[in-house]
Amino acid sequence: QVQLVESGGGLVQAGGSLRLSCAASGNTVSINAMGWYRQPPGKQRELVAAITGGGSTDYGDSVKGRFTISRDISKTTVYLQMESLKPEDTAVYYCYIDRLWYPMAWGQGTQVTVSS
């Protein structure tokens, strides 16, 4: 079993910054990737950022150049540095972990609200 603990969400003004954290614990062996999806109200869930076990990264087109995903040396905690936030970034952000031989697991979600 694995659990994901998210933190860092909240309310921020447009143009501001937030830093999300996601710490995985339990069965974290053989991690293929960790990252973040987000889901605005009434819209489809979309990939925000991902980092693979080898360290390569991927970003959604709408956040490239503004968001940065990183991880600690353990590879079990990931961070999402969010800069130049826009009202369109308002969503529930979900951390995920993809492990070999296990179903994808999700965090509880954290609300990010960007006011104009």
PyMOL commands that set and color helices and strands:
alter all, ss='L'
color gray80, all
select helices_A, chain A and resi 87-89
alter helices_A, ss='H'
color red, helices_A
select strands_A, chain A and resi 2-7+10-13+18-26+31-39+46-52+57-59+67-71+77-82+91-99+105-106+110-115
alter strands_A, ss='S'
color yellow, strands_A
deselect
rebuild
show_as cartoon
